[in-house]
Amino acid sequence: MGNKQSQGTQECLLTKQQFIKLRVGDNIDHRDYEGKYCPAQIIHKKQSKVTVTYEGYSSQYDKTVDYQKGPTDFAQYGSVSKRVANGPLSHLRIGDAVKYRPNDKSSWTKGKIVNMDDVSGQVKVQYKSHGALCKRWTHLDNQFEIQSLQSNNNGRRQNNNQSRQSYNPHSHDQHNCHDHGNYGSNNGRQSFKQKQAKRQDQMTVRTQLLLDDTEQQCTMIKDYLDGIKSGKSKDEVMKFNQLVVAGLTLFNMKVGGMRANGKSENLDFNDAFKASAMIIKKFENECKSQFGDNQSLMQRLEPCLNYMRAVLYGKKVPALPYINEYEFNQQIAGDIISQVNHAQNHVMPERMKKINDNNGHYKQNQQKLKKEYESGAYNDKVHDVDFKNLTQDYNNKNIAFGVSKEEYNRINNQDRFRYQQPDLMNGDGMDCDQY
């Protein structure tokens, strides 16, 4: 069988006995359809079939898999997905040529590394199969799938024999990874811990920026409702309404950006979205206690909160209307640009530094909000968004509805600066997710 280093990732696979002992809630590494081992949790099990949910991905990516049909797709938690490369190929980088085969029944072919995982030694290899260009992940320590081009024929025959003898998930009971994860050398483990700590700090900052935006949007909604309740003029209420809708658009952009970043960086922002939803729930309860019997105000509150929840839950929301027919004002445009630059160069860096300096405090508060949301078993009913319910106090003559996409883009580009001056410090006009 060989020692641990020569054995590579083979000893990390789950044996049949280990699979049988798995229970709902247990964590494993599972190989996805692209060949990459990802951290996952078992959420359902029936005989040889389990349903797994991948860390950092929403439930739409949950997958039901059969151990009997793909035993080599199952490994101990963290043993491959968080294992740094420490074998003879650990020096390879993107662009390097290698010998590759997708499974032990395939013949070796020439390939090229086109991507590398930030956390583990997994690499994506581009190769040709039956004339078609294919890409698939493997681990640099997986000697049965990837080798150096310099390997001689004797080495190839030896490895082929090893493959036939040991590429069996039931034959390595004595060579399993210790502590559910062999992360390589001490330097590799230390590097991994540092990366994980940095990623966690980034998650705290990004989450807090979302919570800041959530609170700012709730404040704008409250100002809008208070304006109506206190008898503000029609023009003043209209401006409040316009600020709210502009803020909702930016909120949608913020959450959409986090979702895209989470997918590309393998980050899970679901807890952040739960914490944000809890802030919305508390704001709703506060409003109901103050003016829950005022039907006019509630008719304006509910559509705003429904839109925010729809965004957090990943539901498709329509583009909100924009306002045209504003004359270009060079001074206002210059002030806006100046305030945006000030926000990017001073306000946001200072805010992010404050969060970093008090990372533990913010993280604790975020976890508290998330737990409050989960313990409350909230199941907010989100209905389809109708933008007309969000624009009850707009000057509708100046709003563009129902135009074609081409006309929308033309007007949007032409009238880019034709807006009332927003209050950048209260969330309008600023959407920073730079950390």
Order of alpha helices (4+ residues) and beta strands (2+ residues): alpha-alpha-beta-beta-beta-beta-beta-beta-beta-beta-beta-beta-alpha-alpha-alpha-alpha-alpha-alpha-alpha-alpha-alpha
